[in-house]
Amino acid sequence: MIKQFCADTALLMIDIQEGVDALGHWGGKAGRRNNPDAEKHIGKILSEARAKGLPIIFTAHNSRESTSPLKLGEPGGAFKEGLEPQEGETVFEKDVNSGFIGTGLEITLRNRGISRLLVVGFFTNMCVSSTVRMAGNMSFDTYLVHDACACTNRIGHDGTDYDAELIHDTTIASLHGEFCTALSTVEALQLLS
């Protein structure tokens, strides 16, 4: 049974950065993203979590790839307008997919007594998936808001262009029930209220 989100819960905002809109980098020349409402849903959850006084934790991707649009200090590395961290909220810089690798995320969560994570962000099949998988394996009670994240199409090893919605849906299906509980923005807001 899912309990109301309370003091043991943190909102984890994964890579809410301007560079995620540079679609060609991940989906080839015809890059396409699913869920254009992701930012709107993230904003609603962020506002409610702040109103309830939950800890808000951000990851900021600083890619090792020289051509990546997700480089801190460059325009693509900036947080999306209206979804930036506020004073007192924690930001972890990372340069790999998981928010737990090379950061103090786990130690910070444990020291704060956080055992439950509400996760939103980009991209569903990359940094969101990697972080959620590790969170589940580390025994965090993890909730992924499936309509508050998004991804792009992917070009397979054989040149097949896999649609962004397919990538998103199969990633959520792979995570739900194994590493996390997937829920909607409406359900998350109900649990936050």
Summary of the structure (lengths in Angstrom):
residues: 193
radius of gyration: 15.6
end to end distance: 16.8
largest distance: 47.8
contacts: 632
relative contact order: 0.22
helix: 34%
strand: 24%
